[in-house]
Amino acid sequence: MSIAVGVIDMGTSNLASVLRGLQAAGLEPTLLRRPWVDGAFGRVVLPGVGTFKAGMEALTRMGLIDPIRRHVQAGRPLLGICLGAQLLMERGTEFGDHAGLGLIPGTVLRLPETPGRRIPHVGWSAIEPDAPWDETLLSSLAAGAFVYFTHSFACVPDAPSHRLAHFTFGPHRAAAAVAVGSATGLQFHPELSSRTGLDILRRLGQF
Amino acid sequence: MSAAVRLIAHMEIKGEHVTKGMRMEGLRRVGAPDALMESYFSQGADELLFTDIVASLYDRRQLLALLEIASRRIFVPVTAGGGVRSMDDFHALLQAGADKVSINTQALRTPDLIGLAARTFGSQCVIVSIQAKKRGDHYEAYVDHARQPTGKDAVAWAMEAENRGAGELLVTAIDQDGVGRGPDLDLLQRMALAVKIPVIAAGGVRGGADIAAIVERTGLDAVAMARALHLDGQTLSAIKAALEARGIATRPADLAGEPS
C-alpha cells in the first residue's frame, strides 16, 4: 500500500531523483503546481534548487504560499529539501534580502569562508544531533551518519532549539536540519543520500 | 574530519557498452553499464558519472535509457555528459534522471551556455569538464574527447568557468588517462589554487595511495576513477578501507539501496 505525498513542482532540476526516491521509500508522489484542497495530502515535500528569490517567486506565482502555511498550521508534515529547507525561514540573503515562508524564525546566510573548505559545499558530510532525533524524520539515523550536500547557503534559526542537526565546516557548525512543529527542512538531499536518505523518506510516510 | 573524500565511478559509454581507452583513445569494452552501475553503487560509490563518448556523433538514446535505470536504482548523485550542446540537452538529461550535467566542448565554443544553464537549473548541476594536456610549462584545454586542442590555457579556462557559474570542475589529465601511471599532481595543484569551487580530480588515479596523495598535496577531496575500477580489479570498498587506514575519512557503505 502506498502513501500519498504531494511534491511541489518549482521546476526543480533533479525532480526525477526526488520522485524516484519517494517511490523507493514506498510513497506515491503527486506533483503540485497549484493550490490543493486543505488536507488532500497528508504530507508535502518542497524540493528546490536555485536562488532563494526565484524560489519564493515560483511559490507566489503558483499561489502556494498560503496553502503551505495552512498545511503546517494544521500540523501536517512538510519536508523542505535544500532550497526548500531554506524557504521555510523568515529571510534569505542571497542576492539581496528576501522574505521567506516564515515558518521558522531566522535567516539564511552564506557559508562562512573557511580555509581548506570549498564553496559550494559539495559532497558527503556527517551530521550530528543538536536536539533529540526521536519522533523526527531523522529517528532512524545514527549520529555521524553521512549525507549528501550541495549548497552555498545554510539556515541560521534564531532559536538554537530549532536546529535539529548540524555538520561541521572547518571550525563552524552549520545547520543540516531545521524543524519547528510539523515543518522540517533538510539542507542535504535525502533522495541522493543512499540508504540513509531513503530511511528518512520512508519515515516521512509514517508521519 | 566530518567530510568524506568523494569517490566517483566514471563510466564512459559507447553504444551499449562501458568502454575504456588509453589517453582517451583505443577503446576497449569493459562491461554492461547497468550491471556496472549497480556494482559500483553497492560497493559504496559516492557518485556515478556517465560520459557518452559518441553522443556528439550519433544520438543519445542509450544514455537517456541508462539514466532512467539509474534514477530507479541508484540513490547517490548521478552526473551525465558527453556531447551536450544546448539547453535542450541539459533538460533531456535532467528529465531522464541525471542530477548534474557535465559540459566540455560546447562550453568552450559558447561559454555563455555555462551561465545560462547555471541560472536555469542551478549552478550545483553544471559541471564543466576540462581536459588538459601539458604543453611546456602550462596546460592546454582540449575538446572533442581530447582530440582537438583549443589554444586556451586550461587553468585560465577553469577560472573563467568558475566566474561564469560552474558549480564544479572535472579536471582530467589527458596524458595520464587510462595508462595506470598515477595522477598529474602538478595540474591538480594548479587547479586547486586557481578556483574556489570543488574540483574533481581525474586521469590516472590507481587507488588509495594516489587518492591520499591528491588529498594531501592539493587539498582536493573528490576523485573520479575509471580504469582502476573497470580493469585493474580495485573495489571502492577496498579503496575506502585503504584511505581510512591513512586517516582520510570516507563515507561508510550502508548496504546501498536495500531497505532497512
Interface residues (C-beta under 8 A of the other chain):
Chain A: S13 N14 A16 S17 R20 G21 Q23 A24 V49 G50 G116 R117 R118 I119 P120 V122 G123 W124 S125 A126 E128 S140 F146 Y148 T150 H151 F167 T168 H189 E191 L192 S193 S194 R195 T196 G197 L198 D199 R202
Chain B: S2 A3 A4 R6 D46 S71 R72 F75 V76 P77 V78 L94 Q95 A96 G97 A98 D99 F121 G122 S123 Q124 C125 G167 E168 K196 I197 P198 V199 G219 D221 A222 R251 P252 D254 L255 A256 G257 E258 P259 S260
